[in-house]
Every structure is written in C-alpha cells, then in structure tokens.
Amino acid sequence: MTTARDIMHRGAQWIPAHETLDRAAELMRDLNVGALPISDQNERLCGILTDRDIVVGCVALGHDPAKTTAGELAQGTPRWIDADADVSEVLHEMQEHQIRRLPVIEDKRLVGMISESDLAQHLTEDQIGSWAESVYARTAPH
C-alpha cells in the first residue's frame, strides 16, 4: 500500500499566522515552494498561503505585505491528510475539494506536503489524468 508519507515532500515548514507576507514570500523563495501551511499559536493548521494569495490578495489590492499577516489571508477550512493514509484517500481529498497542495500531518504535527509534482512522480498516468480532470474542472456558470 502506497501512503501519503511515501509520496509527500518532506521538510515542509509552517508560516505562523502572525508572520507578515513579505517574510512568507522570503520563506517561499528560500524553500523553493509556492505554498506554505499557516499555523496557529499551537502549531496547528489554520490555512494555506500561496504565492498567488500574496499577489492577488495583498499586492494587487494595494496592501503592504510588510504589514499584512498570513493569518489575514487564511480562509475556509484547511484540508489535510494523515501520513498513513492510502494514496487513494489522498487523491479523493484533493479531488473532492479541488486542491493542488495537501499538508501531511502525523500526531497533529506537519511532516510534509503533497503537491502536483509529487503526484506526477509517484502515480500512474491514469491516476494523474483522473486527478487533473477533477481538480481543474470548471463548473459552468448558471
């Protein structure tokens, strides 16, 4: 059985909710990633911050990334997967919620992240195709 732990990218790091977006951007640059899980004061997942969030949700609106915090951009219920979950559960979670990055949690602590590139390296073409179709599907306007 292939698990989330088997396909995740190890070494993921939190960005504390109180940290500013300019610091988040620096951390993304240093880690060469496009997203960071946001942690609350107890190091529990409270959101995901992407490079796009910083640009669209802060810079494009004329806000100062040195004064805006990661927690201010955290929205909705963050999704995650247990490190021992089967890869089919990983795919289901990502497809069901149309997400491209999934934090991996063990004993209530962040141990890794699963991204599109992790899926591409570890899954069959059929699995990737099905995942991409679900995640990138657009709902027709009513």
N, CA, C and O atoms as a DFTB+ gen file, in Angstrom:
568 C
 N C O
     1  1       0.842      -1.183       0.000
     2  2       0.000       0.000       0.000
     3  2       0.888       1.249       0.000
     4  3       1.765       1.403       0.850
     5  1       0.647       2.121      -0.955
     6  2       1.354       3.398      -1.020
     7  2       0.604       4.396      -0.142
     8  3      -0.616       4.527      -0.241
     9  1       1.337       5.092       0.710
    10  2       0.722       6.036       1.643
    11  2       1.110       7.469       1.312
    12  3       1.979       7.721       0.478
    13  1       0.449       8.392       1.979
    14  2       0.780       9.813       1.846
    15  2       2.248      10.046       2.183
    16  3       2.926      10.834       1.523
    17  1       2.728       9.368       3.197
    18  2       4.127       9.506       3.612
    19  2       5.081       9.123       2.476
    20  3       6.146       9.721       2.320
    21  1       4.684       8.118       1.684
    22  2       5.536       7.638       0.595
    23  2       5.684       8.650      -0.540
    24  3       6.716       8.682      -1.211
    25  1       4.670       9.469      -0.756
    26  2       4.715      10.376      -1.906
    27  2       4.910      11.837      -1.529
    28  3       5.114      12.677      -2.406
    29  1       4.851      12.156      -0.233
    30  2       4.940      13.556       0.195
    31  2       6.346      14.112       0.032
    32  3       7.331      13.377      -0.038
    33  1       6.402      15.426      -0.025
    34  2       7.665      16.154       0.014
    35  2       7.968      16.425       1.481
    36  3       7.203      17.106       2.164
    37  1       9.061      15.903       1.951
    38  2       9.450      16.093       3.358
    39  2      10.045      17.480       3.568
    40  3      10.454      18.144       2.615
    41  1      10.086      17.899       4.798
    42  2      10.723      19.165       5.118
    43  2       9.829      20.377       4.966
    44  3      10.315      21.507       4.931
    45  1       8.525      20.153       4.874
    46  2       7.600      21.289       4.787
    47  2       7.704      22.122       6.065
    48  3       7.969      21.594       7.145
    49  1       7.494      23.412       5.926
    50  2       7.569      24.309       7.080
    51  2       6.301      25.139       7.183
    52  3       5.687      25.498       6.179
    53  1       5.927      25.435       8.412
    54  2       4.808      26.325       8.697
    55  2       5.223      27.776       8.470
    56  3       6.407      28.113       8.490
    57  1       4.237      28.609       8.258
    58  2       4.404      30.044       8.429
    59  2       3.416      30.402       9.544
    60  3       2.219      30.152       9.397
    61  1       3.882      30.975      10.639
    62  2       2.955      31.336      11.710
    63  2       1.932      32.366      11.231
    64  3       2.261      33.243      10.432
    65  1       0.715      32.264      11.708
    66  2      -0.367      33.163      11.286
    67  2      -0.021      34.626      11.529
    68  3      -0.491      35.495      10.795
    69  1       0.794      34.919      12.547
    70  2       1.136      36.305      12.870
    71  2       2.267      36.854      11.991
    72  3       2.567      38.046      12.048
    73  1       2.893      35.996      11.183
    74  2       4.035      36.425      10.362
    75  2       3.548      37.226       9.153
    76  3       2.466      36.967       8.626
    77  1       4.341      38.187       8.724
    78  2       3.946      39.051       7.607
    79  2       4.153      38.349       6.261
    80  3       4.909      37.384       6.145
    81  1       3.458      38.866       5.262
    82  2       3.521      38.269       3.930
    83  2       4.874      38.461       3.260
    84  3       5.277      37.624       2.454
    85  1       5.589      39.547       3.573
    86  2       6.915      39.694       2.985
    87  2       7.842      38.600       3.512
    88  3       8.677      38.088       2.767
    89  1       7.704      38.240       4.777
    90  2       8.501      37.137       5.343
    91  2       8.068      35.808       4.726
    92  3       8.910      34.950       4.462
    93  1       6.767      35.624       4.492
    94  2       6.263      34.403       3.858
    95  2       6.855      34.260       2.456
    96  3       7.259      33.168       2.055
    97  1       6.904      35.371       1.713
    98  2       7.473      35.334       0.362
    99  2       8.958      34.966       0.404
   100  3       9.433      34.206      -0.440
   101  1       9.681      35.495       1.370
   102  2      11.099      35.149       1.521
   103  2      11.262      33.658       1.820
   104  3      12.144      33.001       1.267
   105  1      10.413      33.132       2.692
   106  2      10.481      31.718       3.049
   107  2      10.149      30.839       1.840
   108  3      10.791      29.813       1.620
   109  1       9.147      31.244       1.062
   110  2       8.817      30.503      -0.152
   111  2      10.009      30.487      -1.111
   112  3      10.332      29.456      -1.701
   113  1      10.650      31.634      -1.252
   114  2      11.832      31.714      -2.106
   115  2      12.939      30.792      -1.603
   116  3      13.522      30.034      -2.378
   117  1      13.223      30.859      -0.311
   118  2      14.303      30.070       0.268
   119  2      14.040      28.567       0.172
   120  3      14.966      27.781      -0.024
   121  1      12.769      28.174       0.311
   122  2      12.406      26.754       0.250
   123  2      12.069      26.293      -1.166
   124  3      11.887      25.101      -1.413
   125  1      11.988      27.251      -2.093
   126  2      11.615      26.964      -3.482
   127  2      10.249      26.275      -3.556
   128  3      10.094      25.238      -4.201
   129  1       9.265      26.874      -2.883
   130  2       7.896      26.364      -2.880
   131  2       6.932      27.488      -3.212
   132  3       7.275      28.666      -3.112
   133  1       5.729      27.116      -3.607
   134  2       4.711      28.104      -3.944
   135  2       3.596      28.202      -2.928
   136  3       2.643      28.958      -3.114
   137  1       3.711      27.429      -1.835
   138  2       2.671      27.452      -0.805
   139  2       3.261      27.061       0.539
   140  3       4.202      26.273       0.628
   141  1       2.677      27.638       1.582
   142  2       3.080      27.318       2.947
   143  2       1.834      27.074       3.791
   144  3       0.868      27.832       3.703
   145  1       1.849      26.030       4.603
   146  2       0.761      25.869       5.569
   147  2       0.878      26.969       6.622
   148  3       1.984      27.343       7.011
   149  1      -0.246      27.478       7.075
   150  2      -0.276      28.517       8.107
   151  2      -0.601      27.835       9.435
   152  3      -1.536      27.039       9.525
   153  1       0.184      28.159      10.463
   154  2      -0.063      27.566      11.781
   155  2      -0.573      28.607      12.765
   156  3      -0.239      29.790      12.687
   157  1      -1.396      28.126      13.697
   158  2      -1.821      28.996      14.787
   159  2      -0.757      28.969      15.887
   160  3       0.316      28.399      15.693
   161  1      -1.043      29.570      17.019
   162  2      -0.060      29.645      18.097
   163  2       0.291      28.278      18.675
   164  3       1.315      28.149      19.346
   165  1      -0.530      27.251      18.434
   166  2      -0.259      25.894      18.924
   167  2       0.333      24.993      17.851
   168  3       0.350      23.772      18.005
   169  1       0.821      25.589      16.759
   170  2       1.356      24.858      15.612
   171  2       0.337      23.879      15.035
   172  3       0.668      22.743      14.696
   173  1      -0.893      24.337      14.934
   174  2      -1.968      23.576      14.301
   175  2      -2.338      24.273      13.003
   176  3      -2.322      25.501      12.915
   177  1      -2.669      23.482      12.007
   178  2      -3.008      24.010      10.691
   179  2      -4.239      24.905      10.759
   180  3      -5.287      24.500      11.262
   181  1      -4.102      26.128      10.246
   182  2      -5.257      27.034      10.195
   183  2      -5.456      27.617       8.803
   184  3      -6.344      28.446       8.604
   185  1      -4.639      27.195       7.830
   186  2      -4.807      27.662       6.462
   187  2      -3.605      27.314       5.611
   188  3      -2.629      26.731       6.084
   189  1      -3.697      27.684       4.344
   190  2      -2.608      27.519       3.380
   191  2      -2.429      28.871       2.699
   192  3      -3.406      29.511       2.311
   193  1      -1.205      29.292       2.558
   194  2      -0.883      30.550       1.886
   195  2      -0.109      30.228       0.621
   196  3       0.889      29.510       0.667
   197  1      -0.567      30.759      -0.517
   198  2       0.137      30.545      -1.776
   199  2       0.769      31.850      -2.254
   200  3       0.411      32.939      -1.805
   201  1       1.711      31.708      -3.168
   202  2       2.324      32.895      -3.755
   203  2       1.259      33.734      -4.464
   204  3       1.321      34.963      -4.454
   205  1       0.300      33.072      -5.067
   206  2      -0.807      33.781      -5.734
   207  2      -1.641      34.570      -4.728
   208  3      -2.070      35.688      -5.015
   209  1      -1.873      33.987      -3.540
   210  2      -2.611      34.694      -2.495
   211  2      -1.929      36.017      -2.152
   212  3      -2.592      37.040      -1.982
   213  1      -0.612      35.987      -2.054
   214  2       0.140      37.190      -1.707
   215  2      -0.025      38.251      -2.786
   216  3      -0.235      39.427      -2.487
   217  1       0.071      37.829      -4.040
   218  2      -0.030      38.783      -5.148
   219  2      -1.453      39.314      -5.294
   220  3      -1.667      40.525      -5.326
   221  1      -2.422      38.407      -5.381
   222  2      -3.804      38.807      -5.653
   223  2      -4.498      39.370      -4.412
   224  3      -5.241      40.347      -4.502
   225  1      -4.256      38.755      -3.260
   226  2      -4.960      39.153      -2.046
   227  2      -4.316      40.282      -1.268
   228  3      -4.905      40.801      -0.319
   229  1      -3.122      40.664      -1.657
   230  2      -2.434      41.744      -0.936
   231  2      -1.884      42.795      -1.900
   232  3      -2.374      43.924      -1.935
   233  1      -0.875      42.428      -2.674
   234  2      -0.169      43.389      -3.523
   235  2      -1.106      44.050      -4.537
   236  3      -1.094      45.272      -4.684
   237  1      -1.911      43.255      -5.232
   238  2      -2.800      43.801      -6.271
   239  2      -3.879      44.713      -5.692
   240  3      -4.460      45.527      -6.410
   241  1      -4.142      44.575      -4.404
   242  2      -5.134      45.432      -3.751
   243  2      -4.508      46.669      -3.123
   244  3      -5.193      47.472      -2.490
   245  1      -3.194      46.814      -3.305
   246  2      -2.506      47.980      -2.773
   247  2      -2.143      47.878      -1.305
   248  3      -1.779      48.880      -0.689
   249  1      -2.235      46.675      -0.727
   250  2      -1.873      46.500       0.679
   251  2      -0.365      46.280       0.808
   252  3       0.305      45.888      -0.147
   253  1       0.134      46.531       1.973
   254  2       1.569      46.401       2.240
   255  2       1.869      44.998       2.772
   256  3       1.406      44.653       3.859
   257  1       2.631      44.178       2.039
   258  2       2.949      42.833       2.518
   259  2       3.802      42.826       3.784
   260  3       3.902      41.797       4.453
   261  1       4.409      43.943       4.117
   262  2       5.178      44.036       5.359
   263  2       4.273      44.294       6.563
   264  3       4.715      44.212       7.709
   265  1       2.999      44.607       6.292
   266  2       2.060      44.887       7.379
   267  2       0.872      43.930       7.387
   268  3       0.061      43.962       8.312
   269  1       0.760      43.087       6.373
   270  2      -0.346      42.131       6.280
   271  2       0.174      40.772       6.736
   272  3       1.267      40.359       6.347
   273  1      -0.607      40.077       7.559
   274  2      -0.148      38.789       8.085
   275  2      -0.718      37.614       7.283
   276  3      -1.724      37.740       6.585
   277  1      -0.051      36.484       7.407
   278  2      -0.512      35.258       6.751
   279  2      -1.908      34.895       7.241
   280  3      -2.750      34.453       6.460
   281  1      -2.146      35.081       8.522
   282  2      -3.455      34.759       9.093
   283  2      -4.586      35.577       8.509
   284  3      -5.725      35.114       8.456
   285  1      -4.284      36.794       8.066
   286  2      -5.318      37.642       7.466
   287  2      -5.810      37.074       6.137
   288  3      -6.938      37.350       5.731
   289  1      -4.981      36.285       5.456
   290  2      -5.379      35.698       4.180
   291  2      -5.896      34.270       4.317
   292  3      -6.379      33.693       3.342
   293  1      -5.801      33.691       5.520
   294  2      -6.296      32.322       5.739
   295  2      -7.816      32.336       5.661
   296  3      -8.480      33.066       6.397
   297  1      -8.363      31.517       4.759
   298  2      -9.811      31.469       4.569
   299  2     -10.277      30.026       4.512
   300  3      -9.538      29.144       4.073
   301  1     -11.494      29.787       4.954
   302  2     -12.094      28.470       4.843
   303  2     -11.480      27.455       5.791
   304  3     -10.657      27.789       6.643
   305  1     -11.896      26.216       5.623
   306  2     -11.410      25.115       6.438
   307  2     -10.237      24.460       5.740
   308  3     -10.388      23.953       4.628
   309  1      -9.069      24.461       6.367
   310  2      -7.919      23.844       5.705
   311  2      -8.080      22.330       5.613
   312  3      -8.597      21.696       6.533
   313  1      -7.641      21.764       4.517
   314  2      -7.698      20.319       4.287
   315  2      -6.322      19.743       4.554
   316  3      -5.314      20.413       4.328
   317  1      -6.267      18.517       5.031
   318  2      -5.016      17.832       5.314
   319  2      -5.255      16.336       5.222
   320  3      -6.393      15.883       5.097
   321  1      -4.164      15.567       5.285
   322  2      -4.268      14.114       5.219
   323  2      -3.296      13.521       6.235
   324  3      -2.221      14.072       6.470
   325  1      -3.677      12.408       6.828
   326  2      -2.797      11.698       7.759
   327  2      -1.665      11.037       6.986
   328  3      -1.869      10.557       5.871
   329  1      -0.490      11.010       7.567
   330  2       0.693      10.451       6.902
   331  2       0.500       8.994       6.496
   332  3       1.094       8.550       5.513
   333  1      -0.308       8.249       7.221
   334  2      -0.513       6.832       6.917
   335  2      -1.703       6.564       6.001
   336  3      -2.028       5.406       5.741
   337  1      -2.351       7.607       5.511
   338  2      -3.493       7.437       4.607
   339  2      -3.032       6.846       3.279
   340  3      -1.955       7.170       2.779
   341  1      -3.859       5.984       2.724
   342  2      -3.588       5.390       1.423
   343  2      -3.632       6.477       0.342
   344  3      -4.347       7.470       0.475
   345  1      -2.865       6.276      -0.718
   346  2      -2.814       7.262      -1.802
   347  2      -4.199       7.496      -2.409
   348  3      -4.470       8.587      -2.909
   349  1      -5.065       6.507      -2.375
   350  2      -6.429       6.707      -2.889
   351  2      -7.177       7.734      -2.051
   352  3      -7.995       8.485      -2.581
   353  1      -6.905       7.778      -0.741
   354  2      -7.506       8.790       0.133
   355  2      -6.933      10.170      -0.181
   356  3      -7.655      11.166      -0.145
   357  1      -5.650      10.229      -0.486
   358  2      -5.005      11.489      -0.870
   359  2      -5.700      12.037      -2.114
   360  3      -6.106      13.199      -2.147
   361  1      -5.831      11.197      -3.131
   362  2      -6.465      11.630      -4.380
   363  2      -7.901      12.060      -4.142
   364  3      -8.342      13.078      -4.675
   365  1      -8.634      11.293      -3.345
   366  2     -10.030      11.633      -3.065
   367  2     -10.133      13.006      -2.393
   368  3     -10.955      13.833      -2.786
   369  1      -9.301      13.240      -1.384
   370  2      -9.330      14.514      -0.661
   371  2      -9.027      15.683      -1.603
   372  3      -9.703      16.711      -1.566
   373  1      -8.020      15.517      -2.436
   374  2      -7.638      16.587      -3.352
   375  2      -8.699      16.799      -4.432
   376  3      -8.989      17.935      -4.807
   377  1      -9.272      15.709      -4.927
   378  2     -10.305      15.818      -5.956
   379  2     -11.589      16.395      -5.386
   380  3     -12.192      17.291      -5.977
   381  1     -12.002      15.884      -4.248
   382  2     -13.261      16.311      -3.616
   383  2     -13.275      17.816      -3.346
   384  3     -14.309      18.468      -3.488
   385  1     -12.132      18.355      -2.961
   386  2     -12.056      19.766      -2.586
   387  2     -11.330      20.620      -3.625
   388  3     -11.073      21.801      -3.394
   389  1     -11.000      20.018      -4.770
   390  2     -10.326      20.697      -5.876
   391  2      -9.113      21.491      -5.400
   392  3      -9.002      22.693      -5.639
   393  1      -8.206      20.786      -4.719
   394  2      -6.998      21.429      -4.210
   395  2      -5.760      20.799      -4.841
   396  3      -5.765      19.629      -5.226
   397  1      -4.713      21.589      -4.936
   398  2      -3.473      21.157      -5.590
   399  2      -2.335      20.890      -4.627
   400  3      -1.307      20.331      -5.011
   401  1      -2.512      21.287      -3.379
   402  2      -1.481      21.059      -2.368
   403  2      -2.165      20.575      -1.100
   404  3      -3.203      21.102      -0.701
   405  1      -1.572      19.562      -0.469
   406  2      -2.200      18.957       0.696
   407  2      -1.165      18.722       1.796
   408  3      -0.231      17.943       1.611
   409  1      -1.326      19.391       2.937
   410  2      -0.418      19.137       4.052
   411  2      -0.593      17.711       4.572
   412  3      -1.699      17.169       4.582
   413  1       0.507      17.122       4.999
   414  2       0.502      15.778       5.575
   415  2       0.805      15.922       7.060
   416  3       1.802      16.532       7.447
   417  1      -0.066      15.354       7.886
   418  2       0.004      15.520       9.332
   419  2       0.207      14.163      10.001
   420  3      -0.387      13.161       9.601
   421  1       1.055      14.151      11.024
   422  2       1.251      12.962      11.850
   423  2       1.313      13.415      13.297
   424  3       2.072      14.321      13.638
   425  1       0.518      12.787      14.143
   426  2       0.464      13.173      15.557
   427  2       0.241      14.674      15.725
   428  3       0.871      15.319      16.562
   429  1      -0.661      15.212      14.919
   430  2      -1.065      16.622      14.963
   431  2       0.051      17.595      14.581
   432  3      -0.033      18.785      14.883
   433  1       1.086      17.094      13.923
   434  2       2.193      17.941      13.501
   435  2       2.437      17.794      12.006
   436  3       2.229      16.720      11.442
   437  1       2.877      18.866      11.369
   438  2       3.184      18.865       9.947
   439  2       4.447      18.041       9.685
   440  3       5.491      18.276      10.294
   441  1       4.336      17.067       8.767
   442  2       5.515      16.260       8.412
   443  2       5.851      16.354       6.927
   444  3       6.922      15.910       6.513
   445  1       4.949      16.927       6.113
   446  2       5.225      17.047       4.695
   447  2       4.087      17.711       3.949
   448  3       3.075      18.098       4.533
   449  1       4.275      17.835       2.640
   450  2       3.249      18.384       1.746
   451  2       3.196      17.498       0.514
   452  3       4.202      16.929       0.092
   453  1       2.011      17.393      -0.049
   454  2       1.842      16.704      -1.325
   455  2       1.384      17.740      -2.332
   456  3       0.394      18.440      -2.116
   457  1       2.118      17.832      -3.443
   458  2       1.778      18.783      -4.499
   459  2       1.602      18.033      -5.809
   460  3       1.767      16.815      -5.880
   461  1       1.265      18.786      -6.837
   462  2       1.110      18.200      -8.172
   463  2       2.364      17.458      -8.610
   464  3       2.274      16.377      -9.191
   465  1       3.517      18.024      -8.340
   466  2       4.753      17.373      -8.780
   467  2       4.985      16.058      -8.040
   468  3       5.534      15.118      -8.613
   469  1       4.579      15.982      -6.787
   470  2       4.695      14.720      -6.044
   471  2       3.789      13.655      -6.657
   472  3       4.181      12.494      -6.784
   473  1       2.593      14.052      -7.030
   474  2       1.677      13.110      -7.681
   475  2       2.266      12.622      -8.997
   476  3       2.244      11.428      -9.296
   477  1       2.795      13.561      -9.783
   478  2       3.349      13.210     -11.094
   479  2       4.499      12.216     -10.986
   480  3       4.686      11.383     -11.873
   481  1       5.258      12.298      -9.918
   482  2       6.410      11.406      -9.735
   483  2       6.027      10.019      -9.253
   484  3       6.788       9.072      -9.453
   485  1       4.858       9.872      -8.616
   486  2       4.538       8.622      -7.944
   487  2       3.291       7.896      -8.444
   488  3       3.055       6.756      -8.046
   489  1       2.497       8.513      -9.292
   490  2       1.239       7.904      -9.706
   491  2       1.265       7.483     -11.173
   492  3       2.127       7.907     -11.943
   493  1       0.316       6.653     -11.536
   494  2       0.201       6.233     -12.931
   495  2      -0.394       7.370     -13.750
   496  3      -0.970       8.309     -13.202
   497  1      -0.248       7.275     -15.063
   498  2      -0.823       8.303     -15.935
   499  2      -2.335       8.374     -15.781
   500  3      -2.909       9.462     -15.808
   501  1      -2.990       7.220     -15.618
   502  2      -4.443       7.213     -15.435
   503  2      -4.847       7.919     -14.143
   504  3      -5.813       8.682     -14.127
   505  1      -4.110       7.667     -13.061
   506  2      -4.411       8.323     -11.784
   507  2      -4.221       9.828     -11.898
   508  3      -5.050      10.598     -11.412
   509  1      -3.151      10.245     -12.528
   510  2      -2.877      11.677     -12.685
   511  2      -3.935      12.331     -13.570
   512  3      -4.410      13.428     -13.275
   513  1      -4.299      11.653     -14.653
   514  2      -5.318      12.194     -15.550
   515  2      -6.653      12.379     -14.856
   516  3      -7.308      13.408     -15.025
   517  1      -7.055      11.402     -14.085
   518  2      -8.316      11.482     -13.345
   519  2      -8.265      12.607     -12.320
   520  3      -9.225      13.361     -12.165
   521  1      -7.132      12.714     -11.619
   522  2      -6.962      13.764     -10.625
   523  2      -7.046      15.141     -11.287
   524  3      -7.778      16.013     -10.821
   525  1      -6.303      15.332     -12.362
   526  2      -6.270      16.631     -13.036
   527  2      -7.642      17.018     -13.560
   528  3      -8.042      18.178     -13.464
   529  1      -8.356      16.063     -14.108
   530  2      -9.696      16.339     -14.623
   531  2     -10.611      16.823     -13.511
   532  3     -11.402      17.743     -13.722
   533  1     -10.520      16.228     -12.343
   534  2     -11.370      16.607     -11.216
   535  2     -10.961      17.950     -10.609
   536  3     -11.816      18.786     -10.318
   537  1      -9.680      18.154     -10.423
   538  2      -9.189      19.348      -9.752
   539  2      -9.316      20.589     -10.627
   540  3      -9.632      21.670     -10.133
   541  1      -9.070      20.434     -11.929
   542  2      -9.109      21.587     -12.816
   543  2     -10.440      21.779     -13.515
   544  3     -10.596      22.710     -14.305
   545  1     -11.409      20.905     -13.234
   546  2     -12.729      21.037     -13.856
   547  2     -13.360      22.361     -13.460
   548  3     -13.296      22.768     -12.300
   549  1     -13.954      23.011     -14.406
   550  2     -14.641      24.273     -14.146
   551  2     -16.148      24.022     -14.175
   552  3     -16.657      23.321     -15.049
   553  1     -16.834      24.593     -13.228
   554  2     -18.279      24.490     -13.208
   555  2     -18.848      25.577     -14.121
   556  3     -18.445      26.738     -14.062
   557  1     -19.785      25.170     -14.958
   558  2     -20.401      26.124     -15.891
   559  2     -21.204      27.161     -15.108
   560  3     -21.867      26.810     -14.132
   561  1     -21.157      28.440     -15.518
   562  2     -21.938      29.471     -14.819
   563  2     -23.433      29.222     -14.997
   564  3     -23.879      28.716     -16.027
   565  1     -24.176      29.580     -13.994
   566  2     -25.647      29.391     -14.036
   567  2     -26.341      30.566     -14.650
   568  3     -27.567      30.570     -14.761
